[in-house]
């Protein structure tokens, strides 16, 4: 069951077209051997195809459908109230399977149409929300500002459309999908949030890949945060790689020195040593840091350090 739970989100993302590439192949392999997950995948696909095939009615058509459904419900309710009290148990189980399926399809279709209809009425609310998010993003200049933001983004995804735009999708108080210029404050804000808050590794790596083009104080601080605290080594290495390409910076050097002193990965510490040594960092301080590191002593670091001291 735990294995099935792992792929539930991946199945939804796969059907909707927002593929989580690092999970896609394992999910497909799992569905080949798991009948239940394969049936769920097929069901999601069927519902997606059904939704795409339903034409969106105009307001008058929607009201007519709604009135017919309510009238039919009222008529059946009145008929049932004339029966003896035993009908509550017998009636539902007396329906034929075909009728049950038709009723379920009707409920689904009306719900889908209603959702589309009422989504138009909430467009203004989403516009207002996005205006507030944009204002918040502009005012948040440092990482501490983002941490104190009233908004928290989850299920973040980035997709580059061309050289100047990126498609964003995220959940805040509702699900939002929008297209923004690459350098917009909203893109920076969502990127920073994706590094601060738990999300899948693919989303964090995608966010970091855009960071070099969006560098400002809060993006830099978010990269430092990811380099020092992210639980995934690939994310920490990618963050350090982006920071290493930036001009010399005391704040970054201090963070890299802390990584050299305390990161659990030898690979990460070697990268930190390379970064600092290439910037003519004090070799005595480097040696003391390596020798007094919080992690266990590693011969590879001492060998690399000796190469720089020749």
C-alpha positions as CSV (number, residue, x, y, z in Angstrom):
1,X,0.0,0.0,0.0
2,X,2.8,2.4,0.8
3,X,4.2,1.8,-2.7
4,X,0.8,2.6,-4.2
5,X,0.5,5.8,-2.1
6,X,3.8,6.9,-3.4
7,X,2.6,7.0,-7.0
8,X,-0.9,8.5,-6.4
9,X,0.3,12.1,-7.1
10,X,2.5,11.0,-10.0
11,X,-0.5,9.3,-11.7
12,X,-2.5,12.5,-11.4
13,X,0.4,14.6,-12.7
14,X,1.0,12.2,-15.6
15,X,-2.7,12.3,-16.8
16,X,-2.8,16.1,-16.5
17,X,0.4,16.4,-18.6
18,X,2.5,17.8,-15.8
19,X,5.0,14.9,-15.7
20,X,7.2,14.4,-12.7
21,X,10.1,12.9,-14.8
22,X,12.1,11.4,-12.0
23,X,9.0,9.4,-10.9
24,X,7.5,8.7,-14.4
25,X,9.4,5.5,-15.2
26,X,9.0,3.9,-11.8
27,X,5.3,4.7,-11.8
28,X,4.8,3.0,-15.2
29,X,6.8,0.0,-14.1
30,X,4.6,-0.2,-10.9
31,X,1.4,0.0,-12.9
32,X,2.4,-2.9,-15.1
33,X,2.5,-5.2,-12.1
34,X,-0.2,-3.5,-9.9
35,X,-3.7,-4.0,-11.1
36,X,-5.3,-1.5,-8.8
37,X,-2.9,1.4,-9.8
38,X,-3.3,0.5,-13.4
39,X,-7.1,0.7,-13.1
40,X,-6.8,4.1,-11.3
41,X,-4.5,5.3,-14.1
42,X,-7.1,4.2,-16.7
43,X,-9.9,5.8,-14.7
44,X,-8.1,9.2,-14.4
45,X,-7.5,9.0,-18.2
46,X,-11.2,8.2,-18.9
47,X,-12.4,11.1,-16.7
48,X,-10.0,13.5,-18.4
49,X,-11.1,12.4,-21.8
50,X,-14.8,12.7,-20.8
51,X,-14.2,16.2,-19.4
52,X,-12.5,17.3,-22.6
53,X,-15.4,16.0,-24.7
54,X,-18.1,18.0,-22.9
55,X,-18.9,21.3,-24.5
56,X,-19.2,24.2,-22.1
57,X,-22.8,25.6,-22.3
58,X,-23.7,29.3,-22.1
59,X,-25.4,30.6,-19.0
60,X,-29.0,30.0,-20.3
61,X,-28.2,26.4,-21.2
62,X,-26.6,25.8,-17.8
63,X,-29.7,27.1,-16.0
64,X,-32.0,24.9,-18.1
65,X,-29.9,21.8,-17.2
66,X,-29.9,22.8,-13.5
67,X,-33.6,23.4,-13.4
68,X,-34.4,20.0,-15.0
69,X,-32.1,18.2,-12.5
70,X,-33.7,20.0,-9.6
71,X,-37.3,19.3,-10.9
72,X,-36.5,15.6,-11.4
73,X,-35.1,15.4,-7.9
74,X,-38.1,17.1,-6.4
75,X,-40.5,14.8,-8.4
76,X,-38.8,11.6,-7.2
77,X,-38.6,12.9,-3.7
78,X,-42.4,13.5,-3.6
79,X,-43.1,10.1,-5.0
80,X,-40.9,8.4,-2.4
81,X,-42.5,10.2,0.5
82,X,-45.8,8.5,-0.3
83,X,-44.3,5.0,0.3
84,X,-43.9,3.3,3.6
85,X,-40.8,3.9,5.7
86,X,-39.0,0.8,4.4
87,X,-38.1,2.4,1.1
88,X,-35.0,4.1,2.4
89,X,-33.2,0.7,2.5
90,X,-34.7,-1.0,-0.5
91,X,-34.7,1.8,-3.1
92,X,-31.0,2.4,-3.6
93,X,-30.2,-1.3,-3.9
94,X,-33.1,-1.8,-6.4
95,X,-31.5,0.4,-9.0
96,X,-30.1,-1.4,-12.0
97,X,-26.3,-1.2,-12.5
98,X,-26.9,0.7,-15.8
99,X,-29.1,3.2,-14.1
100,X,-26.5,3.7,-11.3
101,X,-23.8,4.2,-13.9
102,X,-25.9,6.7,-15.8
103,X,-26.7,8.6,-12.7
104,X,-23.1,8.8,-11.7
105,X,-22.2,10.0,-15.1
106,X,-24.9,12.7,-14.9
107,X,-23.7,13.8,-11.5
108,X,-20.1,14.0,-12.8
109,X,-21.1,15.8,-16.0
110,X,-23.3,18.4,-14.2
111,X,-20.6,18.9,-11.6
112,X,-18.0,19.5,-14.3
113,X,-20.2,21.9,-16.2
114,X,-21.1,23.7,-13.0
115,X,-17.5,24.0,-12.1
116,X,-16.6,25.5,-15.4
117,X,-19.6,27.9,-15.3
118,X,-18.9,29.1,-11.8
119,X,-15.1,29.4,-12.5
120,X,-16.0,32.4,-14.6
121,X,-17.6,34.1,-11.6
122,X,-14.4,33.5,-9.5
123,X,-12.1,34.9,-12.1
124,X,-12.3,38.3,-10.4
125,X,-11.3,36.8,-7.1
126,X,-8.3,35.1,-8.7
127,X,-7.3,38.4,-10.4
128,X,-7.5,40.1,-7.0
129,X,-5.5,37.3,-5.4
130,X,-2.8,37.7,-8.1
131,X,-2.7,41.4,-7.6
132,X,-2.0,40.9,-3.8
133,X,0.6,38.2,-4.6
134,X,2.3,40.6,-7.1
135,X,2.4,43.4,-4.6
136,X,3.7,41.1,-1.9
137,X,6.4,39.8,-4.3
138,X,7.6,43.4,-5.1
139,X,7.8,44.4,-1.4
140,X,9.7,41.2,-0.4
141,X,13.3,42.2,-1.0
142,X,15.1,39.8,1.4
143,X,14.6,36.2,2.5
144,X,13.3,37.2,5.9
145,X,10.5,39.1,4.1
146,X,9.5,36.0,2.2
147,X,9.5,33.9,5.4
148,X,7.1,36.4,6.9
149,X,4.9,36.5,3.8
150,X,1.2,35.7,4.4
151,X,1.3,33.3,1.4
152,X,2.7,29.8,1.2
153,X,3.0,28.1,-2.2
154,X,2.9,24.4,-2.7
155,X,2.9,22.0,-5.7
156,X,5.0,24.5,-7.6
157,X,5.9,23.8,-11.2
158,X,8.0,25.8,-13.7
159,X,8.0,25.4,-17.4
160,X,9.9,27.7,-19.8
161,X,7.9,28.7,-22.8
162,X,10.5,30.7,-24.7
163,X,13.4,33.0,-23.9
164,X,11.2,35.6,-22.1
165,X,8.4,33.7,-20.5
166,X,7.8,30.9,-18.0
167,X,4.6,29.0,-17.1
168,X,3.9,28.8,-13.4
169,X,1.5,26.6,-11.6
170,X,1.1,26.5,-7.8
171,X,-1.4,26.1,-5.0
172,X,-1.9,29.0,-2.6
173,X,-5.5,29.5,-1.4
174,X,-6.5,28.1,-4.7
175,X,-4.8,26.5,-7.7
176,X,-3.2,29.1,-9.9
177,X,-1.8,28.7,-13.4
178,X,-0.3,31.7,-15.2
179,X,2.3,32.9,-17.7
180,X,4.8,35.5,-16.5
181,X,7.9,37.2,-18.0
182,X,11.0,35.4,-16.9
183,X,12.2,38.3,-14.8
184,X,9.0,39.1,-13.0
185,X,8.8,39.5,-9.3
186,X,6.1,36.8,-9.1
187,X,8.5,34.3,-10.7
188,X,11.2,35.2,-8.3
189,X,8.8,35.0,-5.3
190,X,7.5,31.5,-6.3
191,X,11.1,30.3,-7.0
192,X,12.2,31.4,-3.5
193,X,9.1,29.8,-1.9
194,X,9.8,26.5,-3.7
195,X,13.3,26.4,-2.1
196,X,12.1,27.4,1.4
197,X,9.1,25.0,1.6
198,X,8.9,21.3,1.1
199,X,8.3,20.3,-2.5
200,X,9.4,17.5,-4.8
201,X,13.1,17.4,-5.8
202,X,12.3,18.0,-9.4
203,X,10.5,21.2,-8.7
204,X,13.4,22.5,-6.5
205,X,16.0,21.6,-9.2
206,X,13.9,23.3,-11.9
207,X,13.6,26.4,-9.7
208,X,17.3,26.5,-9.1
209,X,18.0,26.2,-12.8
210,X,16.3,29.5,-13.3
211,X,18.0,31.2,-10.4
212,X,21.1,32.4,-12.3
213,X,18.8,34.5,-14.5
214,X,16.9,36.0,-11.6
215,X,19.6,36.7,-9.2
216,X,18.8,39.4,-6.6
217,X,19.3,39.5,-2.8
218,X,16.4,37.3,-1.8
219,X,17.1,34.7,-4.6
220,X,20.8,34.6,-3.5
221,X,19.7,34.1,0.1
222,X,17.3,31.3,-0.9
223,X,20.1,29.6,-2.8
224,X,22.3,29.8,0.3
225,X,19.5,28.4,2.3
226,X,19.1,25.5,-0.1
227,X,22.9,24.9,-0.2
228,X,23.1,24.7,3.6
229,X,19.9,23.1,4.6
230,X,18.2,21.1,1.8
231,X,18.1,17.4,2.6
232,X,18.8,16.4,-1.0
233,X,22.5,16.4,-2.1
234,X,21.6,17.1,-5.8
235,X,19.8,20.3,-4.7
236,X,22.7,21.4,-2.4
237,X,25.3,20.8,-5.2
238,X,23.1,22.6,-7.8
239,X,22.7,25.6,-5.5
240,X,26.4,25.8,-4.8
241,X,27.1,25.6,-8.6
242,X,24.9,28.5,-9.3
243,X,26.4,30.6,-6.5
244,X,29.9,29.7,-7.6
245,X,29.3,31.4,-10.9
246,X,28.4,34.7,-9.3
247,X,30.9,37.4,-8.5
248,X,32.9,37.1,-5.2
249,X,30.6,37.8,-2.3
250,X,31.4,37.7,1.4
251,X,28.0,36.3,2.3
252,X,28.4,33.5,-0.1
253,X,32.0,32.7,1.0
254,X,30.9,32.5,4.6
255,X,28.1,30.1,3.7
256,X,30.4,27.9,1.6
257,X,33.0,27.9,4.5
258,X,30.2,26.6,6.8
259,X,29.4,23.9,4.2
260,X,33.1,22.9,4.2
261,X,33.0,22.7,8.0
262,X,29.7,20.8,8.5
263,X,28.1,19.3,5.4
264,X,27.7,15.5,5.7
265,X,28.6,14.9,2.1
266,X,32.3,14.6,1.1
267,X,31.4,15.6,-2.4
268,X,29.8,18.8,-1.2
269,X,32.8,19.6,1.0
270,X,35.2,19.0,-1.9
271,X,33.1,21.4,-4.0
272,X,33.2,23.9,-1.2
273,X,37.0,23.6,-0.9
274,X,37.4,24.1,-4.7
275,X,35.3,27.2,-4.6
276,X,37.2,28.8,-1.7
277,X,40.7,27.8,-2.9
278,X,40.0,29.2,-6.4
279,X,39.2,32.5,-4.8
280,X,42.6,32.6,-3.0
281,X,40.9,32.1,0.3
282,X,43.3,32.0,3.3
283,X,44.9,28.6,3.1
284,X,45.7,28.4,6.8
285,X,42.0,29.0,7.6
286,X,41.0,26.3,5.0
287,X,43.4,23.8,6.6
288,X,42.1,24.5,10.1
289,X,38.5,24.2,8.9
290,X,39.2,20.9,7.2
291,X,41.0,19.5,10.2
292,X,38.5,20.7,12.8
293,X,35.4,19.9,10.7
294,X,32.3,18.8,12.5
295,X,32.2,15.7,10.2
296,X,34.8,13.0,10.5
297,X,38.2,13.7,8.9
298,X,38.4,12.6,5.3
299,X,41.7,11.9,3.5
300,X,40.3,13.1,0.2
301,X,39.9,16.7,1.5
302,X,43.4,16.8,2.9
303,X,44.8,15.5,-0.4
304,X,42.9,18.1,-2.4
305,X,44.0,20.8,0.0
306,X,47.7,19.8,-0.4
307,X,47.3,20.2,-4.1
308,X,46.3,23.8,-3.6
309,X,49.1,24.4,-1.2
310,X,51.9,23.4,-3.6
